[in-house]
Amino acid sequence: MEGTDVKILQLNCQRSYSVICELGQAMCNLDATFALVQEPYITDGCIRGLPGGMRAFTHLGGSAAIIINDRDIDCTVLSRSVFGVCVGVEGVFGRMLLTSIYCRFGCPLGPYLGYMDSVLLLDSSSPLILDLDANACSCMWFSKMSRITSSHPNHIRGVLLSEWLVTTRLIVLNESSEMYTFDGPRGCSDIDVTVANDMALTNFDFSWKIRDDFGVSDHSLIEIVVSQHRATDGTNPINLPRRWRLRDVNWDIYSETFGWTAMDVPIEDFRTLAIDSQVSQIDRWMCTVNDTLLGRCRRTRQGEVKWWTRALDSMRRNVRRLRKRFQGGKYEELINFVS
């Protein structure tokens, strides 16, 4: 990473002391500046198990928190409620807003959406990164929908959250992955979501991935690298390569989103524009919708492992499933499993 790059970890900690301990160690080993967590281990109102010197800000219910691993970062709690916590942070990377939310399963999603609406009004001029364990599935954040029926609560919640994201024009940072963000004895799904506002995409590049080397929690550890745009030719940093990811696109949602986006210019006004202006306007609409739903393609990393195969990937997933079953089993089952 460059000197101004920032690494953020995202994890549901299952209210487990061992998970918090491993997360603190991972922040040190991976040189992560921030961790956006849900369900941390809390006793006497404080998160326990973190290395000395780390700061933690929790929401009023204790189910979401933001952890800071840098004494030089200036932090200001901007919002704290029973639904989430939002902290303004400032360092060599500039200023940004970080928000962590845990959407409890079985509870209505509306109050959480209302809280996120209030967060968006705090400072629209600053980059915002919002992380949530949504307990919701949607193709918008690459959930493996073949495992979810349309009547499942997670799918219904996913529809509501997707519509809210489209309305607020927030960009989903999740990348497609064969791994699940939740993978434990209770099943597997993709319910952890990371989103950012337009100001964040204007100022930063993002790399989002699921790490497979962290196995205490039934949620997968997510690593987000935030890099400043490095334009040297004086061009606007928003002028990124005009290539978008087209895998697993839901074209019905795309068409509907494009229609909503185009409503900001009345058809009567659009018809009065010159041809060049009409083309430019349509191009801006398409870029907005593509950035919201698809995400820009990024350069392929050099030096990738060439010998990795599907068979190895399948074996790795099998080992992870066995590890999750081992961690989530009862004592008698563990003894039989080991023997």
Salt bridges, closest charged atoms under 4 A:
ASP5 OD1 - ARG230 NH2 2.65
GLU39 OE2 - ARG15 NE 3.67
ASP44 OD2 - ARG48 NH2 3.98
ASP123 OD2 - ARG95 NE 3.45
ASP133 OD2 - HIS219 NE2 3.72
GLU175 OE1 - ARG245 NH1 3.17
GLU175 OE2 - ARG298 NH1 2.43
GLU178 OE1 - ARG317 NH1 2.83
ASP183 OD2 - ARG320 NH1 3.66
ASP190 OD2 - LYS144 NZ 3.31
ASP192 OD2 - HIS219 ND1 2.88
ASP205 OD1 - HIS229 ND1 3.01
ASP212 OD2 - ARG316 NH1 2.36
ASP213 OD2 - ARG211 NH2 2.79
ASP218 OD2 - ARG186 NH2 2.90
GLU223 OE1 - LYS7 NZ 3.67
GLU223 OE2 - LYS209 NZ 3.68
GLU223 OE1 - ARG211 NH1 2.83
ASP248 OD2 - ARG247 NE 3.78
ASP283 OD1 - ARG242 NH2 2.45
ASP291 OD1 - ARG296 NE 2.77
ASP313 OD1 - ARG316 NH2 2.71
ASP313 OD2 - ARG317 NH1 2.70
